[in-house]
Amino acid sequence: MYLPQWIFHWVDAGRLEVLHCSPMHCGSSHCREGEDAHRTHWAVVFPITLRYECEKGFSVDGTVGESKKKFQTQCRADGQLHGLMGCQKISCGTAHILPFAKLLQPSSAGTSIDYNEKGKYQCDEGYTIKGKSDGSTTFKVTCKEDGILTQPGVCEPVKCGQAPAMEHTQMAISGGVFFFGQGLTYQCVMGYTLDGTPSGESTIHKSCLKTGEFSNADAELVCKPMSTVTPSIANAVMSKYAGEEVTSSSIPSRVTYPNGLEYKCKQGYSSNGSPSGQTSIIARVDSSGKLSPTLPTACQQIKYRVHGQVKDARNGAAIDNVGVSIEGTDIAATTHNGFFTLQEVPSGSAKLVYGKRGLIGNDKRIDVQSDLVVGGPSDIAMSPIMSSDQWRAVLKWGARPSDLDTYLKWGSSKVFYSAREMSSYRISATLEHDDTTAFGPETIHMAGVGECEGGAFDCDIRYYVNDYTQTGDMSKEGAEVTLYTGERVAGAWKIKDCPQSVSGDDYWWHVFTLDGTTNQLKWSCDHGPSALPPTLGFMQKAESNATMVPTMKIEKTHTRNLRSRVAA
């Protein structure tokens, strides 16, 4: 405790002067920045000691130790305060180096950040707080009283999310989330390129942008299917593409992988010209942009083989060395043992021409829609050349009915299977060949035509065909008659073209009538109904001036040249 001091001092005249001694004065108490004195603003004199405590966030040396937050000073005899210190801001040290961020404040990374001061950062390009595309790109840290900077923000790369799907591609890295700066590569799958050509680029590169979008997200950069120019096949038309029907106006200019296409050959054509060849041609565009299988350049016209037989109209014997050709072409053959084969015959109508020296040349038109075999429409019976008054009628038919017969009648005379020869009114006729086992020929020869003297009943020579088996199918199954005279073919008729001259029961067919007085064809079945159809008395025995009268009732036996049957 301070006690005042008294000093006695003698002055002149023995006068005693009493002096009062005061302690040294060190000034008044005061606080500097950051100091918190227990007492303030009172005189500080020797030997008073003052105790100070730094305010929050301050210490005598900028550190955070508790001992550094307090100090004391003493007023000493020299009037000075000894031990007086100042409080300074606690330092948090220099700013931290943070990933993907740069320091904006303080301007120098070596400058410390003290209490309540702030450090400011900015995220690198493409980085934001929490990686959101619209997230903040700056943040601050503050120096706290404990000398530690507040928790900094974290700069994360902007997130673009899942990679967008691209049609007809596969990614080198699949799945996962992509962030700024990451790139991804799409590879066009097999059969696709960027321009649809085999040599075109097939990779697409994208990257995650700072905006949170993928580059080229809106660009027209897509993998296109391989394609090729739509091929043209001669004699064919495209009927389908990509499984859909097409018309001439909807055929695409190019065809693309992996679509298929189908062509149809025109009627009468196939892929290889064979009757069994494909008429539907199918291919598809493969992954290299080519058609597989390779398409033909054209459908080939279907060619058939026409087999036939040439027989002697007189006896059905085979005739060799007959030239057979198709009119207007170089297709030809020669018979051997009566048979011939014409190769590569186009489909459609064809006119066959037959010829040999000494025989009456003939021709016939056939419809070729398949290979024709012996016994079909290409067979023919040929007649030797005759004198002008001679005629020969040749009947030919198919496998059914098995037996057709020919009848020739003039006046009361009649030639048929049981009366094979007859002569009257200066006209003679002979059944040269009677075929009882289908196909024919069945042949009647006439002579003296034109020399008959008499009326129509006696001199009109009527030629009939009879279905001996009475199937009723003669018209349906088919039969044809060829009439020769002299050196020419006088006519040829098919039963299907003569319905008006066929009897209602389909047993009889009146084919033609010759005028025995003029040696001319008087009527034929293609000129209307028969004027003299067979009657109930048609089969009655011949009488009057006939030189041969057939027996009416004979048991039928099949031989090569003779047969008999019960007459109707």
C-alpha positions in Angstrom: 0.0 0.0 0.0 1.3 3.3 -0.9 2.1 5.6 2.0 2.9 9.3 1.5 6.4 10.3 2.3 7.3 13.5 4.3 10.6 15.2 4.0 11.8 18.0 6.4 14.1 20.6 4.9 15.8 23.5 6.8 15.8 26.7 5.0 17.2 30.0 5.9 16.7 31.6 9.3 16.3 28.3 10.8 13.2 27.8 9.2 12.1 24.3 8.7 10.3 23.5 5.5 8.3 20.4 5.4 8.1 18.9 1.8 5.6 16.4 0.7 7.1 13.5 -1.5 4.9 12.1 -4.3 5.5 8.9 -6.1 6.8 9.0 -9.7 3.9 9.3 -12.1 3.8 7.1 -15.1 0.8 8.7 -16.7 -2.7 7.6 -16.7 -3.9 4.1 -17.4 -5.0 3.5 -21.0 -5.8 0.7 -23.3 -4.4 0.2 -26.7 -6.3 -1.6 -29.5 -7.1 -5.0 -28.5 -6.3 -4.5 -24.8 -8.9 -4.7 -22.0 -7.5 -3.2 -18.8 -9.2 -4.0 -15.5 -9.3 -0.2 -14.7 -9.0 2.6 -17.0 -8.3 6.3 -16.9 -6.7 6.8 -13.5 -3.2 7.9 -12.6 -0.6 5.3 -12.7 2.2 6.1 -10.2 5.1 4.2 -8.8 5.0 1.3 -8.0 1.5 0.4 -9.4 1.2 -2.7 -11.6 -1.4 -2.8 -14.3 -2.8 -6.0 -15.7 -4.2 -6.2 -19.3 -6.1 -8.8 -21.3 -6.3 -8.7 -25.1 -9.7 -8.6 -26.7 -11.2 -11.6 -28.6 -9.1 -12.3 -31.6 -6.0 -10.6 -30.3 -2.9 -11.7 -28.5 0.4 -10.1 -27.7 2.2 -11.9 -30.6 -0.7 -12.9 -32.9 -0.7 -16.5 -31.7 -3.6 -18.2 -30.0 -2.0 -19.4 -26.8 -3.9 -18.4 -23.6 -0.7 -17.0 -22.0 -0.3 -14.7 -25.0 -3.7 -13.1 -24.4 -2.7 -11.4 -21.1 0.2 -9.3 -19.9 1.0 -6.8 -17.0 3.1 -3.6 -16.7 4.5 -1.7 -13.7 5.2 1.9 -13.1 8.7 2.1 -11.8 10.8 4.7 -10.1 12.0 6.1 -13.3 8.5 7.1 -14.2 8.3 4.5 -17.0 5.9 1.7 -17.4 7.9 -1.5 -17.7 6.5 -4.6 -19.4 3.9 -2.7 -21.4 2.9 -4.7 -24.6 0.5 -4.3 -27.4 -2.3 -6.7 -28.6 -2.3 -7.7 -32.2 -4.7 -9.7 -34.4 -4.4 -13.4 -34.2 -3.0 -14.7 -37.5 -4.5 -17.6 -39.4 -1.4 -17.8 -41.5 -1.3 -17.6 -45.3 -4.2 -18.7 -47.5 -4.4 -22.3 -48.2 -3.7 -23.6 -51.7 -7.0 -25.2 -52.8 -7.5 -27.5 -55.7 -9.3 -26.2 -58.8 -9.4 -22.6 -57.3 -7.2 -19.5 -57.4 -6.7 -16.9 -54.7 -8.1 -13.5 -55.4 -7.6 -11.8 -52.0 -5.0 -11.2 -50.6 -3.3 -10.6 -53.8 -0.2 -12.5 -52.7 -0.3 -16.0 -51.5 2.5 -15.1 -49.0 0.3 -12.6 -47.2 -1.2 -13.8 -43.9 -4.8 -13.5 -43.1 -5.5 -12.2 -39.6 -8.4 -12.2 -37.3 -11.7 -11.2 -39.1 -9.9 -10.8 -42.4 -11.1 -12.7 -45.4 -9.6 -14.6 -48.1 -11.4 -14.8 -51.5 -11.2 -17.6 -54.0 -12.5 -18.2 -57.5 -13.1 -21.7 -59.0 -11.2 -22.6 -62.1 -13.1 -22.6 -65.4 -15.5 -25.5 -65.6 -15.7 -25.8 -61.8 -18.4 -24.5 -59.4 -19.4 -25.0 -55.8 -21.0 -28.5 -55.7 -20.4 -28.9 -59.5 -23.8 -27.4 -60.5 -23.7 -25.7 -63.9 -25.4 -22.6 -62.4 -23.5 -22.9 -59.1 -21.4 -20.1 -57.6 -17.8 -19.8 -58.8 -16.4 -17.7 -55.8 -16.2 -18.2 -52.1 -14.6 -16.7 -49.0 -12.8 -17.9 -45.9 -12.6 -15.9 -42.7 -9.9 -15.9 -40.0 -11.5 -16.9 -36.7 -10.3 -16.0 -33.2 -9.0 -19.5 -32.8 -6.5 -18.9 -35.6 -8.2 -21.2 -38.0 -9.7 -20.2 -41.3 -13.4 -21.1 -41.9 -14.2 -24.1 -44.0 -13.5 -23.2 -47.7 -15.9 -24.0 -50.5 -15.1 -27.0 -52.6 -14.7 -26.4 -56.4 -16.1 -29.4 -58.2 -16.1 -30.0 -61.9 -19.4 -29.1 -63.6 -21.6 -32.2 -64.0 -23.0 -33.0 -67.4 -24.7 -36.2 -66.2 -25.3 -39.4 -68.1 -24.0 -39.4 -71.6 -26.8 -38.9 -74.2 -27.8 -42.0 -76.1 -27.0 -41.9 -79.8 -28.7 -44.2 -82.2 -26.7 -46.9 -84.0 -23.6 -46.3 -81.8 -21.7 -47.8 -78.9 -19.6 -45.9 -76.4 -16.0 -46.7 -75.6 -16.9 -46.1 -71.9 -20.4 -47.0 -71.0 -22.5 -45.8 -68.1 -21.5 -43.4 -65.3 -21.7 -39.6 -64.9 -19.5 -37.3 -67.0 -17.9 -34.1 -65.6 -16.3 -31.0 -67.2 -13.3 -31.8 -69.2 -14.1 -35.5 -69.7 -14.4 -36.7 -73.2 -16.4 -39.6 -74.6 -16.2 -41.4 -78.0 -19.1 -43.0 -79.8 -18.3 -45.7 -82.4 -20.9 -46.3 -85.1 -22.0 -49.9 -85.0 -21.3 -52.3 -87.9 -23.1 -51.2 -91.0 -23.1 -47.5 -90.2 -20.8 -44.5 -90.8 -21.2 -40.8 -90.5 -21.9 -40.4 -94.2 -23.3 -43.8 -95.0 -20.4 -44.8 -97.2 -18.0 -47.7 -96.5 -15.0 -45.3 -96.4 -16.8 -42.7 -94.2 -15.7 -41.8 -90.6 -17.3 -43.9 -87.9 -16.4 -42.1 -84.6 -18.1 -39.2 -82.9 -16.3 -37.3 -80.2 -18.1 -35.3 -77.5 -17.0 -33.6 -74.3 -18.6 -32.2 -71.2 -18.7 -28.4 -71.4 -18.5 -25.9 -68.5 -22.2 -25.1 -69.3 -23.1 -28.6 -68.1 -24.0 -29.7 -71.7 -22.3 -32.1 -74.0 -20.6 -30.7 -77.1 -22.3 -31.4 -80.4 -25.5 -32.2 -78.5 -27.6 -30.5 -81.1 -25.4 -31.1 -84.1 -26.6 -33.2 -87.0 -23.8 -35.7 -86.5 -25.4 -39.1 -86.6 -24.4 -42.6 -87.8 -26.1 -43.3 -91.1 -26.7 -46.8 -92.5 -24.5 -48.0 -95.3 -26.4 -47.6 -98.6 -26.0 -48.3 -102.3 -27.8 -47.1 -105.4 -31.0 -49.1 -106.0 -30.1 -51.7 -108.6 -32.1 -52.2 -111.8 -32.8 -55.7 -113.0 -33.9 -56.0 -116.6 -37.2 -57.8 -117.1 -38.0 -57.5 -113.4 -39.6 -54.9 -111.1 -39.0 -54.2 -107.4 -42.0 -55.5 -105.4 -40.9 -55.0 -101.8 -38.4 -52.9 -99.8 -37.8 -53.2 -96.1 -40.7 -55.6 -95.9 -43.2 -53.2 -97.4 -44.9 -53.3 -100.8 -43.6 -50.7 -103.3 -44.9 -49.3 -106.5 -43.0 -47.7 -109.4 -43.5 -44.3 -107.8 -42.3 -45.3 -104.4 -39.1 -47.2 -105.2 -36.2 -45.5 -103.3 -33.2 -44.1 -105.2 -30.9 -45.8 -102.6 -31.3 -48.9 -100.4 -29.8 -49.0 -96.9 -28.4 -51.5 -94.4 -29.9 -53.8 -93.1 -33.0 -53.7 -95.3 -34.0 -56.3 -97.8 -35.4 -55.9 -101.2 -37.3 -58.2 -103.5 -37.7 -58.2 -107.3 -40.3 -60.1 -109.3 -39.4 -61.3 -112.8 -41.8 -60.5 -115.5 -44.2 -63.1 -116.8 -42.2 -65.6 -118.8 -38.9 -64.9 -117.1 -36.9 -66.4 -114.3 -33.6 -65.6 -112.6 -31.7 -68.1 -114.8 -34.0 -68.7 -117.7 -34.9 -72.2 -116.4 -38.6 -73.1 -116.0 -37.7 -74.2 -112.4 -35.7 -71.0 -111.8 -36.7 -68.5 -109.2 -39.0 -65.7 -110.3 -38.7 -63.9 -107.0 -35.2 -62.5 -106.4 -34.3 -61.5 -102.8 -31.2 -59.7 -101.4 -30.3 -57.4 -98.5 -27.8 -54.7 -98.0 -25.0 -56.1 -95.8 -22.8 -54.2 -93.3 -20.3 -53.3 -96.0 -23.0 -51.5 -98.1 -23.2 -54.2 -100.7 -26.0 -56.4 -101.8 -25.9 -60.0 -100.7 -26.2 -62.2 -102.6 -25.2 -60.4 -105.7 -28.2 -59.7 -107.9 -28.3 -60.7 -111.5 -28.3 -58.0 -114.1 -31.5 -59.3 -115.7 -34.1 -62.0 -115.5 -33.7 -64.4 -118.3 -36.5 -65.4 -120.6 -37.7 -68.8 -119.6 -36.7 -71.4 -122.2 -38.4 -74.7 -122.4 -37.8 -78.0 -124.2 -40.4 -79.0 -126.7 -40.4 -82.8 -127.3 -42.5 -84.2 -130.0 -43.1 -87.1 -132.4 -43.7 -87.2 -136.1 -45.7 -90.1 -137.5 -46.8 -91.3 -140.9 -50.4 -90.4 -141.2 -51.0 -93.6 -143.2 -49.9 -96.1 -140.6 -48.6 -94.3 -137.5 -45.0 -95.3 -138.2 -42.2 -93.0 -137.1 -40.7 -90.8 -139.7 -37.0 -89.9 -139.6 -35.2 -86.8 -140.9 -38.2 -84.5 -140.7 -37.0 -80.9 -140.1 -38.9 -79.2 -137.2 -38.3 -75.5 -136.6 -39.9 -72.5 -134.9 -40.8 -69.9 -137.4 -38.9 -66.6 -137.0 -36.1 -68.2 -134.9 -33.0 -70.3 -135.5 -34.4 -73.0 -133.2 -34.6 -76.3 -135.1 -34.2 -80.0 -134.8 -34.4 -83.2 -137.0 -36.4 -86.3 -136.1 -34.6 -89.4 -135.1 -36.8 -92.5 -134.9 -39.6 -90.1 -135.3 -38.7 -88.1 -132.1 -37.4 -84.5 -131.9 -36.4 -82.0 -129.2 -36.4 -78.3 -129.6 -34.1 -76.6 -127.0 -34.5 -73.2 -125.3 -37.9 -72.4 -126.7 -39.2 -69.1 -125.3 -42.5 -69.1 -123.5 -45.6 -68.0 -125.3 -47.0 -68.7 -128.7 -44.8 -70.6 -131.2 -45.4 -71.7 -134.7 -43.9 -75.1 -135.4 -43.0 -75.8 -139.0 -42.5 -79.4 -140.2 -41.0 -80.4 -143.5 -39.5 -83.3 -145.5 -39.1 -83.9 -149.2 -42.1 -86.0 -150.4 -44.3 -85.1 -147.5 -46.9 -82.3 -147.3 -45.3 -79.5 -145.3 -47.3 -78.6 -142.2 -47.3 -76.1 -139.4 -49.1 -75.6 -136.1 -49.2 -73.1 -133.4 -48.7 -74.1 -129.9 -48.7 -72.3 -126.5 -45.4 -73.0 -124.6 -45.8 -72.5 -120.9 -43.8 -75.5 -119.7 -41.7 -78.3 -121.1 -43.8 -80.2 -123.6 -43.6 -84.0 -123.8 -44.3 -86.5 -126.5 -48.0 -87.1 -126.8 -48.6 -83.4 -126.5 -49.5 -80.6 -128.9 -46.2 -80.7 -130.7 -46.8 -84.2 -132.1 -48.0 -84.4 -135.7 -48.9 -86.9 -138.4 -47.6 -86.1 -141.8 -49.0 -87.2 -145.1 -47.2 -87.9 -148.3 -47.8 -85.7 -151.3 -50.9 -86.8 -153.1 -52.7 -86.0 -156.4 -55.2 -83.2 -156.4 -58.2 -85.5 -156.1 -56.9 -87.3 -153.1 -57.5 -86.2 -149.5 -56.4 -87.5 -146.2 -58.0 -86.8 -142.8 -55.8 -87.3 -139.7 -57.3 -87.5 -136.2 -55.2 -86.9 -133.1 -56.1 -86.7 -129.5 -54.7 -87.1 -126.0 -54.6 -89.8 -123.4 -58.4 -89.6 -122.9 -60.7 -90.9 -124.2 -58.7 -94.0 -124.9 -60.4 -94.7 -128.3 -61.8 -92.2 -130.8 -63.1 -93.5 -134.1 -63.4 -91.7 -137.5 -66.5 -92.1 -139.8 -66.7 -91.1 -143.4 -70.1 -91.1 -145.0 -71.4 -90.2 -148.5 -74.7 -91.5 -149.9 -75.2 -94.9 -148.4 -71.5 -95.6 -148.1 -69.7 -95.4 -144.8 -66.1 -96.2 -143.8 -65.2 -96.8 -140.2 -63.4 -99.4 -138.1 -65.5 -102.4 -139.3 -65.8 -101.2 -142.9 -62.3 -100.1 -143.6 -62.7 -99.7 -147.4 -65.5 -98.4 -149.5 -66.1 -97.3 -153.1 -69.2 -95.8 -154.6 -70.1 -92.9 -156.9 -66.5 -93.0 -158.2 -65.3 -92.0 -154.7 -63.2 -94.5 -152.8 -62.1 -94.3 -149.1 -59.8 -96.3 -146.9 -59.4 -96.3 -143.1 -55.6 -96.4 -143.3 -54.8 -96.5 -139.6 -57.1 -97.3 -136.6 -55.6 -96.4 -133.3 -57.3 -97.9 -130.3 -54.9 -96.9 -127.5 -55.1 -93.1 -127.4 -53.2 -90.2 -129.0 -53.7 -91.3 -132.7 -53.2 -90.9 -135.5 -56.3 -92.4 -137.0 -56.3 -91.8 -140.7 -58.8 -92.0 -143.6 -57.6 -91.6 -147.2 -60.0 -90.5 -150.0 -59.6 -90.6 -153.7 -61.7 -89.7 -156.7 -63.0 -86.6 -155.0 -64.4 -84.3 -157.6 -65.5 -87.2 -159.9 -68.8 -87.9 -158.1 -71.9 -87.6 -160.3 -75.0 -87.0 -158.3 -76.7 -84.8 -155.8 -75.6 -83.6 -152.4 -76.8 -86.7 -150.6 -74.7 -89.0 -152.7 -71.7 -86.7 -153.3 -71.2 -84.8 -150.0 -68.5 -86.6 -148.1 -69.1 -86.0 -144.3 -66.4 -86.7 -141.8 -67.3 -87.5 -138.1 -65.4 -88.4 -134.9 -67.0 -90.7 -132.4 -66.1 -91.4 -128.8 -66.2 -95.1 -128.8 -65.8 -95.3 -125.1 -68.7 -92.9 -124.5 -66.9 -91.0 -121.8 -68.8 -87.8 -122.6 -65.4 -86.0 -122.1 -64.3 -85.7 -125.7 -64.8 -82.0 -125.9 -63.2 -81.4 -122.5 -60.2 -83.7 -123.2 -59.5 -82.4 -126.7 -59.2 -83.8 -130.2 -58.0 -82.3 -133.5 -58.3 -83.1 -137.1 -55.9 -82.1 -140.0 -57.1 -82.4 -143.6 -54.5 -82.8 -146.4 -55.0 -82.7 -150.2 -52.5 -82.7 -153.0 -49.4 -80.9 -151.6 -51.1 -78.7 -149.0 -53.0 -78.7 -145.7 -56.6 -77.9 -146.5 -57.6 -77.3 -142.9 -57.1 -78.1 -139.2 -59.7 -78.0 -136.5 -59.9 -78.5 -132.8 -63.0 -79.7 -131.1 -62.8 -76.9 -128.5 -63.3 -74.4 -131.3 -66.4 -76.2 -132.7 -68.9 -76.6 -129.9 -71.9 -76.2 -132.2 -71.0 -79.3 -134.3 -70.7 -81.6 -131.2 -73.7 -83.7 -130.2 -75.4 -83.0 -126.9 -74.1 -86.2 -125.3 -70.5 -85.3 -126.5 -70.2 -88.6 -128.4 -70.1 -87.2 -131.9 -68.3 -84.4 -133.7 -69.0 -83.4 -137.2 -65.7 -82.0 -138.5 -66.1 -81.2 -142.2 -67.9 -82.0 -145.4 -66.2 -82.3 -148.8 -68.1 -81.6 -152.1 -67.4 -84.8 -154.1 -68.4 -83.1 -157.3 -66.2 -80.0 -157.1 -63.3 -81.4 -155.1 -63.7 -78.5 -152.6 -64.2 -78.2 -148.9 -67.9 -77.4 -148.6 -68.3 -76.9 -144.8 -66.2 -77.1 -141.7 -67.1 -77.0 -138.0 -65.7 -73.5 -137.5 -68.4 -72.2 -139.8 -71.4 -73.0 -137.6 -73.6 -75.9 -136.6 -73.5 -79.2 -138.3 -76.0 -79.3 -141.2 -76.2 -83.1 -141.0 -75.6 -84.4 -137.5 -75.5 -88.1 -136.9 -79.0 -89.7 -136.7 -80.4 -92.9 -135.3 -80.0 -94.5 -138.7 -76.5 -93.3 -139.1 -75.0 -96.7 -138.1 -77.3 -98.7 -140.3 -75.6 -101.0 -142.9 -74.6 -99.5 -146.2 -76.8 -100.4 -149.1 -77.5 -99.4 -152.7 -74.6 -99.2 -155.1 -71.8 -99.6 -152.5 -69.2 -102.1 -153.7 -68.6 -103.4 -150.1 -71.2 -103.9 -147.4 -69.9 -104.3 -143.8 -71.3 -106.9 -141.4 -73.3 -105.1 -138.7 -72.5 -107.3 -135.8 -68.9 -108.3 -135.2 -67.2 -108.9 -131.8 -64.6 -106.3 -131.3 -61.0 -107.4 -131.0 -58.0 -105.1 -130.8 -55.3 -105.8 -133.3 -52.9 -103.6 -135.1 -54.8 -103.2 -138.3 -58.2 -104.8 -137.6 -60.9 -104.6 -135.0 -64.7 -105.2 -134.8 -67.4 -104.2 -132.4 -71.2 -104.4 -132.1 -72.6 -101.8 -134.4 -75.0 -99.4 -132.8 
